[in-house]
Amino acid sequence: MFFYTQNKSLIFYAFDLDREPGNQERWRLPGLGARDVELGEKPRPMNLGILYMDSESNRRWVLRLDDPNSLRKLMPSSSR
């Protein structure tokens, strides 16, 4: 689940990531994203930050991105 506020923030929630084999509750998981590219171009992944466990009882992980420059790179139409 994610929430996007144009040019302000992107908040991404994930659940039960610690149940994947090899993951532990306190691990930090990288979040990667890429924007759409023209046919024939290769998308370049961009590091969005780290997913942290936000609620142990709900097994909820969160990644918050609030840098306007990073948001424009990920969602260039948001700067129009």
PDB file of N, CA, C and O in Angstrom:
ATOM      1  N   MET A   1       0.857  -1.144   0.000  1.00  0.00           N
ATOM      2  CA  MET A   1       0.000   0.000   0.000  1.00  0.00           C
ATOM      3  C   MET A   1       0.919   1.227   0.000  1.00  0.00           C
ATOM      4  O   MET A   1       1.959   1.231   0.659  1.00  0.00           O
ATOM      5  N   PHE A   2       0.525   2.267  -0.747  1.00  0.00           N
ATOM      6  CA  PHE A   2       1.327   3.472  -0.714  1.00  0.00           C
ATOM      7  C   PHE A   2       0.442   4.710  -0.777  1.00  0.00           C
ATOM      8  O   PHE A   2      -0.699   4.666  -1.238  1.00  0.00           O
ATOM      9  N   PHE A   3       1.006   5.810  -0.302  1.00  0.00           N
ATOM     10  CA  PHE A   3       0.333   7.103  -0.313  1.00  0.00           C
ATOM     11  C   PHE A   3       1.285   8.110  -0.945  1.00  0.00           C
ATOM     12  O   PHE A   3       2.451   8.196  -0.559  1.00  0.00           O
ATOM     13  N   TYR A   4       0.792   8.867  -1.909  1.00  0.00           N
ATOM     14  CA  TYR A   4       1.608   9.860  -2.596  1.00  0.00           C
ATOM     15  C   TYR A   4       0.938  11.218  -2.498  1.00  0.00           C
ATOM     16  O   TYR A   4      -0.234  11.359  -2.845  1.00  0.00           O
ATOM     17  N   THR A   5       1.669  12.217  -2.030  1.00  0.00           N
ATOM     18  CA  THR A   5       1.223  13.594  -2.017  1.00  0.00           C
ATOM     19  C   THR A   5       2.114  14.337  -2.998  1.00  0.00           C
ATOM     20  O   THR A   5       3.325  14.426  -2.795  1.00  0.00           O
ATOM     21  N   GLN A   6       1.527  14.863  -4.047  1.00  0.00           N
ATOM     22  CA  GLN A   6       2.279  15.437  -5.166  1.00  0.00           C
ATOM     23  C   GLN A   6       3.345  16.419  -4.676  1.00  0.00           C
ATOM     24  O   GLN A   6       3.066  17.366  -3.941  1.00  0.00           O
ATOM     25  N   ASN A   7       4.580  16.151  -5.116  1.00  0.00           N
ATOM     26  CA  ASN A   7       5.761  16.968  -4.820  1.00  0.00           C
ATOM     27  C   ASN A   7       6.105  17.063  -3.334  1.00  0.00           C
ATOM     28  O   ASN A   7       6.949  17.874  -2.952  1.00  0.00           O
ATOM     29  N   LYS A   8       5.473  16.256  -2.496  1.00  0.00           N
ATOM     30  CA  LYS A   8       5.738  16.352  -1.056  1.00  0.00           C
ATOM     31  C   LYS A   8       6.241  15.056  -0.445  1.00  0.00           C
ATOM     32  O   LYS A   8       7.268  15.053   0.234  1.00  0.00           O
ATOM     33  N   SER A   9       5.533  13.948  -0.674  1.00  0.00           N
ATOM     34  CA  SER A   9       5.956  12.718  -0.015  1.00  0.00           C
ATOM     35  C   SER A   9       5.395  11.472  -0.697  1.00  0.00           C
ATOM     36  O   SER A   9       4.364  11.501  -1.369  1.00  0.00           O
ATOM     37  N   LEU A  10       6.115  10.394  -0.492  1.00  0.00           N
ATOM     38  CA  LEU A  10       5.692   9.063  -0.905  1.00  0.00           C
ATOM     39  C   LEU A  10       5.917   8.167   0.306  1.00  0.00           C
ATOM     40  O   LEU A  10       7.035   8.072   0.811  1.00  0.00           O
ATOM     41  N   ILE A  11       4.872   7.519   0.768  1.00  0.00           N
ATOM     42  CA  ILE A  11       4.968   6.603   1.901  1.00  0.00           C
ATOM     43  C   ILE A  11       4.511   5.237   1.421  1.00  0.00           C
ATOM     44  O   ILE A  11       3.405   5.084   0.903  1.00  0.00           O
ATOM     45  N   PHE A  12       5.374   4.251   1.600  1.00  0.00           N
ATOM     46  CA  PHE A  12       5.121   2.899   1.124  1.00  0.00           C
ATOM     47  C   PHE A  12       5.068   1.976   2.331  1.00  0.00           C
ATOM     48  O   PHE A  12       6.002   1.942   3.133  1.00  0.00           O
ATOM     49  N   TYR A  13       3.974   1.223   2.464  1.00  0.00           N
ATOM     50  CA  TYR A  13       3.823   0.248   3.546  1.00  0.00           C
ATOM     51  C   TYR A  13       3.865  -1.162   2.973  1.00  0.00           C
ATOM     52  O   TYR A  13       3.301  -1.436   1.914  1.00  0.00           O
ATOM     53  N   ALA A  14       4.538  -2.041   3.685  1.00  0.00           N
ATOM     54  CA  ALA A  14       4.572  -3.460   3.330  1.00  0.00           C
ATOM     55  C   ALA A  14       4.321  -4.259   4.613  1.00  0.00           C
ATOM     56  O   ALA A  14       4.591  -3.784   5.716  1.00  0.00           O
ATOM     57  N   PHE A  15       3.815  -5.446   4.453  1.00  0.00           N
ATOM     58  CA  PHE A  15       3.458  -6.263   5.606  1.00  0.00           C
ATOM     59  C   PHE A  15       4.104  -7.634   5.515  1.00  0.00           C
ATOM     60  O   PHE A  15       4.291  -8.172   4.424  1.00  0.00           O
ATOM     61  N   ASP A  16       4.444  -8.198   6.675  1.00  0.00           N
ATOM     62  CA  ASP A  16       4.940  -9.573   6.812  1.00  0.00           C
ATOM     63  C   ASP A  16       6.256  -9.826   6.088  1.00  0.00           C
ATOM     64  O   ASP A  16       6.536 -10.972   5.738  1.00  0.00           O
ATOM     65  N   LEU A  17       7.081  -8.796   5.849  1.00  0.00           N
ATOM     66  CA  LEU A  17       8.361  -9.015   5.169  1.00  0.00           C
ATOM     67  C   LEU A  17       9.292  -9.893   5.993  1.00  0.00           C
ATOM     68  O   LEU A  17      10.125 -10.609   5.439  1.00  0.00           O
ATOM     69  N   ASP A  18       9.155  -9.840   7.295  1.00  0.00           N
ATOM     70  CA  ASP A  18      10.012 -10.642   8.164  1.00  0.00           C
ATOM     71  C   ASP A  18       9.669 -12.123   8.107  1.00  0.00           C
ATOM     72  O   ASP A  18      10.395 -12.943   8.670  1.00  0.00           O
ATOM     73  N   ARG A  19       8.597 -12.475   7.451  1.00  0.00           N
ATOM     74  CA  ARG A  19       8.227 -13.895   7.328  1.00  0.00           C
ATOM     75  C   ARG A  19       8.895 -14.564   6.138  1.00  0.00           C
ATOM     76  O   ARG A  19       8.817 -15.783   5.987  1.00  0.00           O
ATOM     77  N   GLU A  20       9.551 -13.778   5.295  1.00  0.00           N
ATOM     78  CA  GLU A  20      10.285 -14.352   4.171  1.00  0.00           C
ATOM     79  C   GLU A  20      11.495 -15.119   4.710  1.00  0.00           C
ATOM     80  O   GLU A  20      12.110 -14.688   5.686  1.00  0.00           O
ATOM     81  N   PRO A  21      11.843 -16.250   4.088  1.00  0.00           N
ATOM     82  CA  PRO A  21      12.998 -17.011   4.571  1.00  0.00           C
ATOM     83  C   PRO A  21      14.257 -16.146   4.572  1.00  0.00           C
ATOM     84  O   PRO A  21      14.555 -15.449   3.602  1.00  0.00           O
ATOM     85  N   GLY A  22      14.985 -16.211   5.687  1.00  0.00           N
ATOM     86  CA  GLY A  22      16.246 -15.475   5.792  1.00  0.00           C
ATOM     87  C   GLY A  22      16.110 -14.071   6.358  1.00  0.00           C
ATOM     88  O   GLY A  22      17.113 -13.483   6.761  1.00  0.00           O
ATOM     89  N   ASN A  23      14.906 -13.512   6.403  1.00  0.00           N
ATOM     90  CA  ASN A  23      14.728 -12.175   6.973  1.00  0.00           C
ATOM     91  C   ASN A  23      14.468 -12.274   8.464  1.00  0.00           C
ATOM     92  O   ASN A  23      13.874 -13.239   8.945  1.00  0.00           O
ATOM     93  N   GLN A  24      14.922 -11.260   9.184  1.00  0.00           N
ATOM     94  CA  GLN A  24      14.662 -11.174  10.605  1.00  0.00           C
ATOM     95  C   GLN A  24      13.929  -9.873  10.873  1.00  0.00           C
ATOM     96  O   GLN A  24      13.998  -8.942  10.070  1.00  0.00           O
ATOM     97  N   GLU A  25      13.238  -9.801  11.979  1.00  0.00           N
ATOM     98  CA  GLU A  25      12.395  -8.643  12.269  1.00  0.00           C
ATOM     99  C   GLU A  25      13.146  -7.326  12.268  1.00  0.00           C
ATOM    100  O   GLU A  25      12.555  -6.307  11.911  1.00  0.00           O
ATOM    101  N   ARG A  26      14.373  -7.289  12.634  1.00  0.00           N
ATOM    102  CA  ARG A  26      15.095  -6.033  12.778  1.00  0.00           C
ATOM    103  C   ARG A  26      15.900  -5.662  11.529  1.00  0.00           C
ATOM    104  O   ARG A  26      16.579  -4.635  11.520  1.00  0.00           O
ATOM    105  N   TRP A  27      15.837  -6.456  10.512  1.00  0.00           N
ATOM    106  CA  TRP A  27      16.591  -6.138   9.290  1.00  0.00           C
ATOM    107  C   TRP A  27      16.050  -4.886   8.635  1.00  0.00           C
ATOM    108  O   TRP A  27      14.873  -4.549   8.767  1.00  0.00           O
ATOM    109  N   ARG A  28      16.932  -4.207   7.930  1.00  0.00           N
ATOM    110  CA  ARG A  28      16.534  -3.091   7.084  1.00  0.00           C
ATOM    111  C   ARG A  28      16.537  -3.597   5.648  1.00  0.00           C
ATOM    112  O   ARG A  28      17.487  -4.252   5.219  1.00  0.00           O
ATOM    113  N   LEU A  29      15.499  -3.302   4.921  1.00  0.00           N
ATOM    114  CA  LEU A  29      15.378  -3.782   3.545  1.00  0.00           C
ATOM    115  C   LEU A  29      15.424  -2.597   2.584  1.00  0.00           C
ATOM    116  O   LEU A  29      14.752  -1.593   2.817  1.00  0.00           O
ATOM    117  N   PRO A  30      16.215  -2.699   1.494  1.00  0.00           N
ATOM    118  CA  PRO A  30      16.285  -1.573   0.550  1.00  0.00           C
ATOM    119  C   PRO A  30      15.012  -1.457  -0.271  1.00  0.00           C
ATOM    120  O   PRO A  30      14.385  -2.460  -0.612  1.00  0.00           O
ATOM    121  N   GLY A  31      14.640  -0.232  -0.582  1.00  0.00           N
ATOM    122  CA  GLY A  31      13.506   0.030  -1.466  1.00  0.00           C
ATOM    123  C   GLY A  31      14.031   0.615  -2.764  1.00  0.00           C
ATOM    124  O   GLY A  31      14.742   1.619  -2.748  1.00  0.00           O
ATOM    125  N   LEU A  32      13.691   0.005  -3.876  1.00  0.00           N
ATOM    126  CA  LEU A  32      14.151   0.472  -5.183  1.00  0.00           C
ATOM    127  C   LEU A  32      12.961   0.845  -6.041  1.00  0.00           C
ATOM    128  O   LEU A  32      11.885   0.264  -5.901  1.00  0.00           O
ATOM    129  N   GLY A  33      13.144   1.802  -6.920  1.00  0.00           N
ATOM    130  CA  GLY A  33      12.072   2.207  -7.828  1.00  0.00           C
ATOM    131  C   GLY A  33      12.663   2.625  -9.154  1.00  0.00           C
ATOM    132  O   GLY A  33      13.865   2.872  -9.250  1.00  0.00           O
ATOM    133  N   ALA A  34      11.846   2.705 -10.160  1.00  0.00           N
ATOM    134  CA  ALA A  34      12.258   3.170 -11.487  1.00  0.00           C
ATOM    135  C   ALA A  34      11.059   3.799 -12.162  1.00  0.00           C
ATOM    136  O   ALA A  34       9.922   3.382 -11.942  1.00  0.00           O
ATOM    137  N   ARG A  35      11.314   4.804 -12.986  1.00  0.00           N
ATOM    138  CA  ARG A  35      10.206   5.425 -13.701  1.00  0.00           C
ATOM    139  C   ARG A  35      10.074   4.788 -15.074  1.00  0.00           C
ATOM    140  O   ARG A  35      10.987   4.103 -15.536  1.00  0.00           O
ATOM    141  N   ASP A  36       8.940   5.010 -15.725  1.00  0.00           N
ATOM    142  CA  ASP A  36       8.717   4.487 -17.072  1.00  0.00           C
ATOM    143  C   ASP A  36       9.720   5.118 -18.032  1.00  0.00           C
ATOM    144  O   ASP A  36      10.092   6.282 -17.883  1.00  0.00           O
ATOM    145  N   VAL A  37      10.148   4.341 -19.009  1.00  0.00           N
ATOM    146  CA  VAL A  37      11.082   4.838 -20.021  1.00  0.00           C
ATOM    147  C   VAL A  37      10.509   4.557 -21.404  1.00  0.00           C
ATOM    148  O   VAL A  37       9.576   3.768 -21.555  1.00  0.00           O
ATOM    149  N   GLU A  38      11.074   5.207 -22.399  1.00  0.00           N
ATOM    150  CA  GLU A  38      10.649   4.999 -23.779  1.00  0.00           C
ATOM    151  C   GLU A  38      11.007   3.586 -24.224  1.00  0.00           C
ATOM    152  O   GLU A  38      11.920   2.968 -23.677  1.00  0.00           O
ATOM    153  N   LEU A  39      10.293   3.084 -25.207  1.00  0.00           N
ATOM    154  CA  LEU A  39      10.544   1.756 -25.761  1.00  0.00           C
ATOM    155  C   LEU A  39      11.992   1.676 -26.223  1.00  0.00           C
ATOM    156  O   LEU A  39      12.461   2.563 -26.936  1.00  0.00           O
ATOM    157  N   GLY A  40      12.700   0.638 -25.833  1.00  0.00           N
ATOM    158  CA  GLY A  40      14.087   0.446 -26.222  1.00  0.00           C
ATOM    159  C   GLY A  40      15.079   0.967 -25.189  1.00  0.00           C
ATOM    160  O   GLY A  40      16.246   0.576 -25.212  1.00  0.00           O
ATOM    161  N   GLU A  41      14.645   1.837 -24.287  1.00  0.00           N
ATOM    162  CA  GLU A  41      15.523   2.327 -23.227  1.00  0.00           C
ATOM    163  C   GLU A  41      15.499   1.359 -22.054  1.00  0.00           C
ATOM    164  O   GLU A  41      14.526   0.633 -21.852  1.00  0.00           O
ATOM    165  N   LYS A  42      16.572   1.359 -21.293  1.00  0.00           N
ATOM    166  CA  LYS A  42      16.630   0.516 -20.105  1.00  0.00           C
ATOM    167  C   LYS A  42      16.282   1.352 -18.879  1.00  0.00           C
ATOM    168  O   LYS A  42      16.846   2.427 -18.677  1.00  0.00           O
ATOM    169  N   PRO A  43      15.357   0.863 -18.064  1.00  0.00           N
ATOM    170  CA  PRO A  43      15.060   1.607 -16.834  1.00  0.00           C
ATOM    171  C   PRO A  43      16.244   1.525 -15.881  1.00  0.00           C
ATOM    172  O   PRO A  43      16.886   0.481 -15.767  1.00  0.00           O
ATOM    173  N   ARG A  44      16.527   2.618 -15.204  1.00  0.00           N
ATOM    174  CA  ARG A  44      17.600   2.638 -14.216  1.00  0.00           C
ATOM    175  C   ARG A  44      16.989   2.693 -12.821  1.00  0.00           C
ATOM    176  O   ARG A  44      16.291   3.649 -12.485  1.00  0.00           O
ATOM    177  N   PRO A  45      17.248   1.667 -12.006  1.00  0.00           N
ATOM    178  CA  PRO A  45      16.685   1.673 -10.657  1.00  0.00           C
ATOM    179  C   PRO A  45      17.281   2.808  -9.826  1.00  0.00           C
ATOM    180  O   PRO A  45      18.429   3.208 -10.020  1.00  0.00           O
ATOM    181  N   MET A  46      16.492   3.300  -8.921  1.00  0.00           N
ATOM    182  CA  MET A  46      16.964   4.348  -8.021  1.00  0.00           C
ATOM    183  C   MET A  46      16.657   3.934  -6.598  1.00  0.00           C
ATOM    184  O   MET A  46      15.592   3.387  -6.310  1.00  0.00           O
ATOM    185  N   ASN A  47      17.600   4.200  -5.715  1.00  0.00           N
ATOM    186  CA  ASN A  47      17.449   3.846  -4.313  1.00  0.00           C
ATOM    187  C   ASN A  47      16.470   4.821  -3.669  1.00  0.00           C
ATOM    188  O   ASN A  47      16.712   6.028  -3.653  1.00  0.00           O
ATOM    189  N   LEU A  48      15.381   4.308  -3.147  1.00  0.00           N
ATOM    190  CA  LEU A  48      14.370   5.137  -2.499  1.00  0.00           C
ATOM    191  C   LEU A  48      14.600   5.264  -1.002  1.00  0.00           C
ATOM    192  O   LEU A  48      14.035   6.147  -0.357  1.00  0.00           O
ATOM    193  N   GLY A  49      15.415   4.398  -0.453  1.00  0.00           N
ATOM    194  CA  GLY A  49      15.666   4.424   0.982  1.00  0.00           C
ATOM    195  C   GLY A  49      15.567   3.034   1.573  1.00  0.00           C
ATOM    196  O   GLY A  49      15.768   2.034   0.884  1.00  0.00           O
ATOM    197  N   ILE A  50      15.258   2.983   2.839  1.00  0.00           N
ATOM    198  CA  ILE A  50      15.235   1.728   3.582  1.00  0.00           C
ATOM    199  C   ILE A  50      13.843   1.501   4.172  1.00  0.00           C
ATOM    200  O   ILE A  50      13.228   2.419   4.714  1.00  0.00           O
ATOM    201  N   LEU A  51      13.365   0.276   4.059  1.00  0.00           N
ATOM    202  CA  LEU A  51      12.127  -0.124   4.743  1.00  0.00           C
ATOM    203  C   LEU A  51      12.487  -0.503   6.179  1.00  0.00           C
ATOM    204  O   LEU A  51      13.328  -1.371   6.412  1.00  0.00           O
ATOM    205  N   TYR A  52      11.846   0.156   7.127  1.00  0.00           N
ATOM    206  CA  TYR A  52      12.035  -0.144   8.540  1.00  0.00           C
ATOM    207  C   TYR A  52      10.757  -0.725   9.114  1.00  0.00           C
ATOM    208  O   TYR A  52       9.654  -0.410   8.667  1.00  0.00           O
ATOM    209  N   MET A  53      10.930  -1.598  10.135  1.00  0.00           N
ATOM    210  CA  MET A  53       9.738  -2.102  10.795  1.00  0.00           C
ATOM    211  C   MET A  53       9.113  -0.944  11.565  1.00  0.00           C
ATOM    212  O   MET A  53       9.751  -0.343  12.429  1.00  0.00           O
ATOM    213  N   ASP A  54       7.874  -0.643  11.244  1.00  0.00           N
ATOM    214  CA  ASP A  54       7.147   0.486  11.818  1.00  0.00           C
ATOM    215  C   ASP A  54       6.255   0.034  12.971  1.00  0.00           C
ATOM    216  O   ASP A  54       6.081   0.761  13.949  1.00  0.00           O
ATOM    217  N   SER A  55       5.697  -1.155  12.855  1.00  0.00           N
ATOM    218  CA  SER A  55       4.815  -1.688  13.885  1.00  0.00           C
ATOM    219  C   SER A  55       5.038  -3.191  13.999  1.00  0.00           C
ATOM    220  O   SER A  55       4.643  -3.966  13.129  1.00  0.00           O
ATOM    221  N   GLU A  56       5.677  -3.576  15.088  1.00  0.00           N
ATOM    222  CA  GLU A  56       5.960  -4.993  15.282  1.00  0.00           C
ATOM    223  C   GLU A  56       4.673  -5.797  15.467  1.00  0.00           C
ATOM    224  O   GLU A  56       4.574  -6.924  14.982  1.00  0.00           O
ATOM    225  N   SER A  57       3.689  -5.231  16.163  1.00  0.00           N
ATOM    226  CA  SER A  57       2.449  -5.974  16.405  1.00  0.00           C
ATOM    227  C   SER A  57       1.654  -6.179  15.107  1.00  0.00           C
ATOM    228  O   SER A  57       0.975  -7.194  14.955  1.00  0.00           O
ATOM    229  N   ASN A  58       1.736  -5.225  14.175  1.00  0.00           N
ATOM    230  CA  ASN A  58       1.045  -5.363  12.885  1.00  0.00           C
ATOM    231  C   ASN A  58       1.941  -5.948  11.799  1.00  0.00           C
ATOM    232  O   ASN A  58       1.492  -6.188  10.679  1.00  0.00           O
ATOM    233  N   ARG A  59       3.205  -6.174  12.135  1.00  0.00           N
ATOM    234  CA  ARG A  59       4.198  -6.682  11.180  1.00  0.00           C
ATOM    235  C   ARG A  59       4.262  -5.766   9.962  1.00  0.00           C
ATOM    236  O   ARG A  59       4.337  -6.220   8.820  1.00  0.00           O
ATOM    237  N   ARG A  60       4.231  -4.457  10.243  1.00  0.00           N
ATOM    238  CA  ARG A  60       4.188  -3.448   9.183  1.00  0.00           C
ATOM    239  C   ARG A  60       5.557  -2.787   9.026  1.00  0.00           C
ATOM    240  O   ARG A  60       6.204  -2.406  10.002  1.00  0.00           O
ATOM    241  N   TRP A  61       5.969  -2.665   7.776  1.00  0.00           N
ATOM    242  CA  TRP A  61       7.218  -2.004   7.411  1.00  0.00           C
ATOM    243  C   TRP A  61       6.869  -0.739   6.638  1.00  0.00           C
ATOM    244  O   TRP A  61       5.841  -0.687   5.962  1.00  0.00           O
ATOM    245  N   VAL A  62       7.728   0.290   6.737  1.00  0.00           N
ATOM    246  CA  VAL A  62       7.441   1.558   6.071  1.00  0.00           C
ATOM    247  C   VAL A  62       8.713   2.131   5.433  1.00  0.00           C
ATOM    248  O   VAL A  62       9.817   1.981   5.957  1.00  0.00           O
ATOM    249  N   LEU A  63       8.523   2.780   4.303  1.00  0.00           N
ATOM    250  CA  LEU A  63       9.565   3.560   3.641  1.00  0.00           C
ATOM    251  C   LEU A  63       8.963   4.937   3.388  1.00  0.00           C
ATOM    252  O   LEU A  63       7.898   5.048   2.780  1.00  0.00           O
ATOM    253  N   ARG A  64       9.635   5.981   3.852  1.00  0.00           N
ATOM    254  CA  ARG A  64       9.146   7.357   3.649  1.00  0.00           C
ATOM    255  C   ARG A  64      10.135   8.106   2.779  1.00  0.00           C
ATOM    256  O   ARG A  64      11.338   8.097   3.042  1.00  0.00           O
ATOM    257  N   LEU A  65       9.632   8.746   1.753  1.00  0.00           N
ATOM    258  CA  LEU A  65      10.448   9.566   0.860  1.00  0.00           C
ATOM    259  C   LEU A  65       9.818  10.954   0.818  1.00  0.00           C
ATOM    260  O   LEU A  65       8.674  11.115   0.394  1.00  0.00           O
ATOM    261  N   ASP A  66      10.582  11.955   1.264  1.00  0.00           N
ATOM    262  CA  ASP A  66      10.030  13.312   1.273  1.00  0.00           C
ATOM    263  C   ASP A  66      10.982  14.338   0.665  1.00  0.00           C
ATOM    264  O   ASP A  66      10.863  15.536   0.924  1.00  0.00           O
ATOM    265  N   ASP A  67      11.928  13.861  -0.146  1.00  0.00           N
ATOM    266  CA  ASP A  67      12.852  14.746  -0.841  1.00  0.00           C
ATOM    267  C   ASP A  67      12.249  15.130  -2.194  1.00  0.00           C
ATOM    268  O   ASP A  67      12.056  14.257  -3.040  1.00  0.00           O
ATOM    269  N   PRO A  68      11.944  16.424  -2.422  1.00  0.00           N
ATOM    270  CA  PRO A  68      11.301  16.836  -3.680  1.00  0.00           C
ATOM    271  C   PRO A  68      12.096  16.468  -4.929  1.00  0.00           C
ATOM    272  O   PRO A  68      11.504  16.118  -5.950  1.00  0.00           O
ATOM    273  N   ASN A  69      13.430  16.540  -4.868  1.00  0.00           N
ATOM    274  CA  ASN A  69      14.250  16.183  -6.043  1.00  0.00           C
ATOM    275  C   ASN A  69      14.127  14.708  -6.386  1.00  0.00           C
ATOM    276  O   ASN A  69      14.012  14.346  -7.557  1.00  0.00           O
ATOM    277  N   SER A  70      14.150  13.860  -5.373  1.00  0.00           N
ATOM    278  CA  SER A  70      13.990  12.419  -5.617  1.00  0.00           C
ATOM    279  C   SER A  70      12.600  12.102  -6.147  1.00  0.00           C
ATOM    280  O   SER A  70      12.448  11.257  -7.029  1.00  0.00           O
ATOM    281  N   LEU A  71      11.578  12.780  -5.612  1.00  0.00           N
ATOM    282  CA  LEU A  71      10.215  12.556  -6.092  1.00  0.00           C
ATOM    283  C   LEU A  71      10.073  12.959  -7.556  1.00  0.00           C
ATOM    284  O   LEU A  71       9.385  12.279  -8.318  1.00  0.00           O
ATOM    285  N   ARG A  72      10.719  14.065  -7.965  1.00  0.00           N
ATOM    286  CA  ARG A  72      10.652  14.503  -9.363  1.00  0.00           C
ATOM    287  C   ARG A  72      11.330  13.497 -10.296  1.00  0.00           C
ATOM    288  O   ARG A  72      10.858  13.257 -11.408  1.00  0.00           O
ATOM    289  N   LYS A  73      12.442  12.910  -9.836  1.00  0.00           N
ATOM    290  CA  LYS A  73      13.141  11.908 -10.652  1.00  0.00           C
ATOM    291  C   LYS A  73      12.289  10.655 -10.828  1.00  0.00           C
ATOM    292  O   LYS A  73      12.268  10.052 -11.902  1.00  0.00           O
ATOM    293  N   LEU A  74      11.595  10.275  -9.775  1.00  0.00           N
ATOM    294  CA  LEU A  74      10.773   9.071  -9.817  1.00  0.00           C
ATOM    295  C   LEU A  74       9.464   9.298 -10.550  1.00  0.00           C
ATOM    296  O   LEU A  74       9.010   8.429 -11.294  1.00  0.00           O
ATOM    297  N   MET A  75       8.853  10.454 -10.347  1.00  0.00           N
ATOM    298  CA  MET A  75       7.562  10.785 -10.934  1.00  0.00           C
ATOM    299  C   MET A  75       7.654  12.152 -11.613  1.00  0.00           C
ATOM    300  O   MET A  75       7.126  13.139 -11.100  1.00  0.00           O
ATOM    301  N   PRO A  76       8.330  12.210 -12.776  1.00  0.00           N
ATOM    302  CA  PRO A  76       8.582  13.504 -13.406  1.00  0.00           C
ATOM    303  C   PRO A  76       7.325  14.289 -13.743  1.00  0.00           C
ATOM    304  O   PRO A  76       7.375  15.518 -13.781  1.00  0.00           O
ATOM    305  N   SER A  77       6.212  13.633 -13.987  1.00  0.00           N
ATOM    306  CA  SER A  77       4.984  14.358 -14.315  1.00  0.00           C
ATOM    307  C   SER A  77       4.461  15.130 -13.107  1.00  0.00           C
ATOM    308  O   SER A  77       3.643  16.036 -13.265  1.00  0.00           O
ATOM    309  N   SER A  78       4.920  14.786 -11.904  1.00  0.00           N
ATOM    310  CA  SER A  78       4.440  15.478 -10.710  1.00  0.00           C
ATOM    311  C   SER A  78       4.975  16.896 -10.606  1.00  0.00           C
ATOM    312  O   SER A  78       4.461  17.692  -9.819  1.00  0.00           O
ATOM    313  N   SER A  79       6.004  17.229 -11.391  1.00  0.00           N
ATOM    314  CA  SER A  79       6.582  18.574 -11.323  1.00  0.00           C
ATOM    315  C   SER A  79       5.944  19.519 -12.327  1.00  0.00           C
ATOM    316  O   SER A  79       6.313  20.692 -12.378  1.00  0.00           O
ATOM    317  N   ARG A  80       4.988  19.039 -13.134  1.00  0.00           N
ATOM    318  CA  ARG A  80       4.348  19.872 -14.146  1.00  0.00           C
ATOM    319  C   ARG A  80       3.251  20.709 -13.571  1.00  0.00           C
ATOM    320  O   ARG A  80       2.611  21.470 -14.296  1.00  0.00           O
TER     321      ARG A  80
END
